[in-house]
C-alpha cells in the first residue's frame, strides 16, 4: 500500500563530529517544510553531536536544526541516541554531516517507500555518479567484499553499504538495532533481510567530503571498520 505524501512525516537524522565546515551547507540543502518551504517533505532534522570540540552544534542550531549530544563516540552510538530523540515520524532518513551526500536527493530516496514498494532504501553510491576520489580505494574494495559476503550468506545482492538511507519508522523499530560503531549500516541491511523487509537501492550522487574522514582518513580507522563490518555479517549469518 502506498503512503500518502500529503500528511507524511519525514525526519532526518545526522550524526556529526567536528563538522563545522560542512553542517551548514548540508542543512541548507535539505528540502521540506522544516525550513518553512512548501511541500510534504522533511518535517524535522535532528543533529546528534558526537562529542564535537568545534562549532558544529552552534552552526546547526543557527540553521534551524534540533541538536542533541551523545558523548560516547561511535556512529552507531550517535544513531541510537538520535532514534531515542526522534519525535513522531513515518520515515527516518540517515544522512552524513560532511556534505558528501546530496540532501536534495531525499525525494528519490524515499520514493520507493511512498510507492509501497520498499521498507528500507539504500542510496547506492556505486549505482550513481560519484566525484573522482570521493571514495578511497580501501572503501571501494571493502564495500565490494562486504556486499559479496552478504550475497554469499544471505543471497541478496546489495551494491553498497552507503549511510544515506531511508527506512519506515515501524520497520526500524522491528530491527532492534544495537551496534554502536562501524557495524551500524551493515547490521541494518542484514537484519532487514533476516526480518523479511522489502529492501531497495536507488542511485545517488556522491562527492568529496568537506574535511577529513574519521574512519577512512586513517589506517587504524579503516582496519577497525573493515573488521567490524565483516564480523557483523558473519555473526548474523550464524544467528
N, C-alpha and C positions, 0 to 999 in steps of 0.2 A: 504494500500500500504506500503510495506516495505521501510525502509530508507536505502540508500546506505551507508555503513560504510567506504567507501574509501575517501569521502570528508566530512565526518561528523565532526561537531564542537561540542565538549562536554566541558562545563565549570563546574567547581566545586566551590561551594560557602561554605565557612567555617566561621560561626560566632565564635568568640573566645574572652574569657575574662580571663586573667591571666592563660594562658595555656603554659607557657614557658617550663614546664617539658614534655609536650606531643606533641606540634605542629610540632617539627622537625621530629619525628617518623611518624606522620600522613602524612606529605608531602612526605617523602621518600618512602612511600608505595603506592602512587597514580600512577597508570600506565599511560603511554602515552607520546606523543612527546613534551609535555610541558617541560619535563626534558631532551629532546634530545634522548628519547628512541624510538625505532621503533614501528609502529602500528598506528591504526586510532583513538586511544582513547584520553583521556583528552588533550585539546589544551590550556586550561587556568585554573589557580587556583587563586581564589580571597579570601583573608582573610579579614574579617570585624572585626577589633579590636574594641570591645565594651566598651572601657574605661580601658584597662589594665594598671596596675601600675608596671608590671614586664617587662621582655624582650621578650614578645610574638611577637611584631612587628619586632624587630631586628632579632630574630631567623627565623621567617617566611621569611623575605627577604633574609637571608643567604641561605635558602633552595630553593630559586627561585620563591617564590610566590609574587604576587602583593598584596599590603595591602592598604586598605582604613580604615578610622576611623569613628565610629559612637558614639558620646558621650552620646546620650540618651540611657539609659540602657533598655534592653529587647531583648529577642530572635527575636521577630518579627521586632523590630526596626533595628536590625543588618541585618536581611534578606532583608528588604525593601531597606536599604542602598546598600546592595550588588547587588540586582537586578538592581538598578539605575546605578550601575557602571559596569555592565557586558557588554562586547563587543559583536560583532556579534556571535551568537551561535545557535545551533539547539536543544540541550538538556541541561538542567541545573540539576546538581546533588547537593543535600544538604547533607553535611557531618559534623559531630561534630568534634571539635578540641581536644577532650580529650582522643583519642586513644581507645575508647570503640568499635567503629565500625572497620571493616576490609576494608580499601580502595581498596585492591586488588580485592574485590568483585564487584567493579563498573561494569565490563563487564556483570556479572549476573544481575545486577540491570537494566541496560539499554537494555538487550536482548529483552524483550517483546516490547519495543518501536521500536527497529531495525526491528523486525519481523512484524511490523504493527499491533500488537495485543493490544497495550495499549497506552494511552496518559500520564497516571500517574502510577508510580510503587512505591509501599511502600516496603521497606525492613523490613520483619517481623521477629522480634526477638523471637516471640512466635513460629513460624513455624520452625525456625532454631535452631542451637545449641547455648547455652549460658553458660558462665562460672558461676559456683555456686556463688551466691551473687552479680552478675553483676547488677541485677535488685533488688531493695529493695522491701519488701512486699507491701509497700504502692503504689509503681509503678505498681506492678503486679495486685493488686486488683483495683486500679484506672483505669488502662488500660482496664480491663475486663468490668468495669462499663460503661466506655465511649463507648466501642465497642458495648455493649449491647444496650445502648441508641440509637446509630446510626442505629442498626438493627431494633429496635422498631419503630423509627420515619422515617427512610429512606428506610427500607427494603433492606439494603445491609450489608453483613456480613464481616466487617474487623476483623482482629485478633490483630492489633497493630496500635499505633499512632507513630511508630518509626520515628525519624528525618532523618534517612538515606533513601533518596528517590530520584527519578528522574522524571522529567516532561518535555514534549515538551515545547519549549520556547513559541510558539504561544498559547498553551493551558494555560500556566501560565499567560500570558498577559490577556487572556479572563476571568480569575478568578477575577481580581480586588482585590487582597489581601490587607487587611487593618490592621489586628491585629498587635499590637506592642509588645506583650509579650507572655504569656503562651498559648494563644489560637491559635497560628500560625499554628501548624501542623493539628489540628482538623478542623480549618477553611478551609484549603486547601482540606481536604478529603471530608467534607460535601458539599463544593461549587462544587467540581468535580462531585459529584452525582447530584446536582441541575442543573448543566450545561450539563449533559449528556455525560461527558467524559468517556472514557473507562479506567477503573481502574483495577490494578492487584497487587498482592502481590507475592514476592519471598522470600524464606527462606534466612536469613543472620545470620552469627555468631555474637556473642556479648560477650564482655569481661569486666572485671572490668576496670573502667576508671582510668586514672592517675590523682591524685589529688582529691579534694573533690568537689562534685556536688554543684552548686549554687542553685539548686532547691530541689532535693530530699535529699540533705545533711542537710537540715534544716527543722524543723517542720513548720515554717511560710511559707517557700517556697513551701512545699508540699501542704499546705492548700490553698494558693493562686492559685497555678497551678490547683489543682483539681476543685476549684470553677470556675475558668475562663474557663476551658475545658467544664464543664457541662453547664454553661450558654451560651457558644458559640454554642453548639449543639442545645440547646433549642431555641435560637434566630433564627438560620437559619431554624429550623424546622417550625417556625411560619411565616417566611417571604415568 
